[in-house]
Amino acid sequence: MKVNISVVGRFHAFDLAKQLQRNNVLNLLNTTYPKFIVKRWGIDKAKIRSNYFLEFLNRFVQKHVPFSFKSKINIYVKVKQAKSNIKDLKTTDILIGWSGTSLEAFVEAKKNKNIITILERGSSHFSYQMKILDEEFTLFGKPFKPDYKTWQRELLEYELADYISIPSSFVERTFLEYGFPKSKLLLNPYGVDLTSFKQIPKEDNVFRVVYAGGFTLQKGVQYLLKAFYELNLPNSELIHLGKINDETNELIDKYSCDKIKFMGHQEQSSLYKFYSQGSVFVMMSIQEGMAMVQLQAMACGLPLICSDNTGGEDLITENGKEGYVIPIRGVEALKEKLLFLYENPEKTKKMGEAAKNRVAKGFSWDDYGDRYVNNLNKIQHIDEN
């Protein structure tokens, strides 16, 4: 079996490539990242193709050109990356491509019935994503600008792909809602690097709520801020790790207080230090395939409170054991759970231990890789018959 991977950027593609290499099935990793970065994952240099100029172009455009032009360059990059896979189709059995960036390669692969195509989709069905984000932006009086060209590309990719690899039951539900056959969905939750994300002793007794990720409406920060601010618990903090988006500036001003702290972007290698000083990790996303920060925080001994649109439900075996799953936009439910954990520190600690044990058994990247290769063997067997 020979497997090619294609991705614009990184996502979890390098972790997947490392796992396929470990199982001796990786043929090529085609990415826009420079080779010297990709090699940090231990991937054989001979198996890496780097279209690094596309990454440089994408990053330059994101910082220095108007929004209207960004969209055009974004599509250009996606098309160029997709087309760059075509010349390698003769030497592979399976092509794994990231959603939105694989259309032209999948069209060509369809002409060769011996090639199996797998689309990696890390979020909900694109139509569901656009619908729920439009609802959310309307609720907050913000203009929402759907990316119609990417939307169209993704829907065509869904039709062309032999299978779609997805990370959570939530994502599966959205695809089924839009009539996609369950037999073409490969459900495989992501993993976490258990050596990098490890718990160290907490240095104080502050009840610290942690959130890591983009500070956007899609991530549900509007509900996290409101719940924490209204609780106003003594000896408590809410810390955010990550970049702040302009769309949430008004919310930051509205809920400004000494207990809410913005720590800015942090390197992956230092995140475990922040998680370990927390009491609970909260993820209130409106839609999310499976936020890997949830796995990271749990690996560092934090119980998880998440909305039912984050993929977190697949990490929590029962409410109250490793954490809680609550409805999206559920401010009152979030306040109730935070207050319970605040008032019951021993139970909070016990839940954190359960969370750490949960991800240690079945959610390493090796576990993810084993499931992925098992899926590949199954679908190749089906294809041969």
Protein Blocks (a to p, Z undefined) as FASTA:
>chain_A
ZZddddehjllmlmmmmmmmmnopafbdcdfbdfklmmmnopafklpccdfklmmmmmmm
mmmpcfklmmmmmmmmmmmmmmmmmmmmmmcfbdcddehilmmmmmmmmmpmkbccdddd
fbdcfklmmmmmmmmmmmnopacdddfklmmmmmmmmmmpmbdcdfbfklmmmmmmnopa
fklpccddddddfklmccdddfbfcdcdddeddddfklommmmmmmmmmnopghiacdde
ddddfklmmmmmmmgcfklccebjadfklmmmmmmmpmbdcdfbfbdfbdcklmmmmmno
pacdddfknopmmmpmbghilmccddehilklmmmmmmmmmmmmmlmmmmmmmmmmmmmn
opafklmmmmmmmmmmmmmmmmmZZ
